[in-house]
Amino acid sequence: MESNANLLNRESLITPQRSYADVSRDVCRPLESFPTGRWYVCLMISLGALLIGVVAGFPLLRDGLGVLGINNVVAWGTFITNFVFWIGIGHAGTLISAILFLFRQRWRTAVNRSAEAMTIFAVMTAGIFPILHTGRPWYGAFWLFPYPNQRQLWVNFRSPLEWDVWAVSTYFTISLLFWYLGLIPDIASVRDRAKNKMRKLVYTILSFGWRGGARHWNHYEMLYLLLAALSTPLVLSVHSIVSFDFAVSILPGWHTTIFPPYFVAGAIFSGFAMVVTLLVIAREVFNLKDYITTYHLENMNKIMLLTGMMVGYAYIMEFFIAWYSGNLYERFAFINRATGPFAWAYWIMMSCNVITPQIFWFRKLRRSIPIMFVVSLIINVGMWFERFVIIVTSLHRDYLPSSWEYYVPTRYDWAITLGSFGFFFTFFLLFCRVLPTVAMFEVKSIMKPGKESYN
Amino acid sequence: MTLQTKKFDWSTKEKGIFLVLTGIGIITFVVSLFYTHERAWAAYLVGYYFWLCVALGGIFFSVLQFIAGASWSVTVRRVAESFLGYIPVAVVLFGVLLFGVHTLFEWTHHHVVAADPLLTAKTPYLNVPFFIIRSLALFVLVFFLGGRVIKNSIAQDENGDVAYTFKNRKLAPVFILAFAWMFSFVSIDLMQSLSPHWFSTIFGVYCFSGLLTSSLAMITLLVIWLRKKGVLDTYVSSDHLHDLGKLMFAFMVFWAYIAISQFLLIWYGNLPEETFYYLDRFKGGWSGVSLALILFKFVIPFFLLVARPFKRSEGWLVFMVLWFMAAQWLDIYWLVYPTFFKEGPVFGLPEIGIFLGFAGLFFLSAGYFLSRINPVAIKDPLLHEALHHHQ
């Protein structure tokens, strides 16, 4: 941030002295050249993880949910944890593309594309878990969607699990449309650059005949604004409804009114952590450091600091109100969380989510790539444990001490969890290969070629 | 860059109106204390909390601009900063409120607490000295730390030193963090503890959403007023008003989101320890008020402010500002009154008079503050961006 006289100039959003042609060339390079060795290594690791999950999935489908660690008391375990975790990961994309757009945050241009892609893959990953958790996923469609049938059997509209079906599928649809809409002008650029006939044909079809005329842009801008406005409530609704899965019950530790905004803040927190993890790698592997600068990453770290303290607020407020309520069961649930058999998980959650992000108060640390990479990984772990703590510790000791039980995930739980990471990263890596990872035309719109910096 | 500003100064007539309002407030309060003791204090609490929130929100808004590095708001920030002038007045008004705690708060009665194990268990938190400390801590934070930020902003008018902006960027996050906590506790104290058995973890956020809507409304109102007086007309364009309108709209929807989250979860859980709070508000004449709250605080204003031309029209915005103020009043009334008047709503001279008294004090103190400073942060390093602010 430099200042001259009485003006404060803003930090440049991309490395100065880049031309429009540079942007197209640099962003399209991974698409137009043969993949690098590093990309293959990443893909092999992801596919390996996915394979482990698939292999573990066979016994799960053959023998049923009994292969997992869940029991009569802790009937929801790692699967629901994973579901909430992945839905949460998907939140950064829509926040960046919708809310930051409405707030005129121009730094979003360099990161929105990959964050939105991440959203879509994360929601796809999340969707696997509740379907597998039905036990007989081949009946899943009958149980999830209301359809007229001779036996007059309907899904339970009063269940938040059913609301989830609608919330998540709406979210997925809108996010996909939003993402694809933003891609069209860029796909057209890729099409125009294509030298090979086959390539030209594929991108021609994908670009829906985009020619970049004034009318096209006019429609595009209007549609983008409308979709941004429509997705903004979705950012809040999806995770709010996911939180209802727990909060509408009367179980101490689940039934608390702060859950909806708290889950949303947590989702944005974990989503940004994942975006930072991925972008730190992607800008390295695909040489995009001029476009995804330290400034972008720093801004995301600030959002993590903020949302980290929001979840901290919720953790502590819940604890306080549990005491304030005077309800013995409520108090027990929280004291048991912090000191009971799952205290280790609780303190992992606390230290990863509340304490670790505090180092982002310091500008130096906030701008250090190795530090933010490590912190983002820690937050990812912490946010996984947050859901684990909420789900498992609330269930494992309820009103009847005779039915208290410990919960140990089995190797199938872990293998399928690992598989979900493989699934997600495989999609992400493929995306990086076939579509532009940075919104080229949006980056160009904030450039002033020939000038020292964007002011 | 040299810009001319016209000082804000009000006519004797305007000042007179606010003085009269204050007088009306004091007289109504004193008279109703004799006739309807409980109602006088309830009305006092509503007025006190309403205007406290407006003032706190203004300070929150101005500090927030530094954290966000926002530039569009530079020209309207001074108006928000002037709300600091009300804080010393609020401290005095809080002192007056202390005479009413015995009437307002069940948990201050020793015999009630002694007979009630739940309330006994809450005494480490719900006791008068700690109650006072929490409110004073909020005042100290707002006046000294928030005031520090505002002081830096005003000092910048002298020489335009960018260092002030950097200082404020350092102070702002600390303020916001502490404010989030302290405001939550003060809201629990003043509003939630009226029904000391009731609890809701979202309550602080609920109050915060109302705070932002009402203070944004007040900022908008004063900005439009100053534009009319020719003080801000060259600085604030309809793009700025549009932005203020968008923020009001956003936080109105945010309120609806928080309110429905709280209500839905309590309704669905159907636990008597929580539902009684809503049941009190659905019985008798209160059901109409509850319905009105949903309609007037969300459903109707949603359609009245959703379209772009609405947010850019001065006249329409003034109408919406008054609407939001009324809706926020209704919300606080809905939080406070059913505790005392179980049969149905009461509304009349005490409510109107006492509320106007607070309004008079607010305008007098904030206006006094504003008349002594530049109405625009004239040497803010981001002012050039604000002046060229377009959608």
Interface residues (C-beta under 8 A of the other chain):
Chain A: S3 A5 N6 L7 L8 R10 L102 P233 L236 S240 F244 A247 V248 S249 I250 H255 T256 T257 I258 F259 P260 P261 M309 Y313 A314 M317 E318 I321 Y324 S325 G326 N327 W361
Chain B: M1 G69 P117 L118 A121 K122 Y125 G160 V162 T165 P173 L177 A180 W181 S184 I188 H197 F199 S200 T201 I202 F203 G204 V205 K246 V253 Y257 I258 S261 Q262 L264 L265 I266 Y268 G269 N270 L271 E273 K379 P381 L382 H384
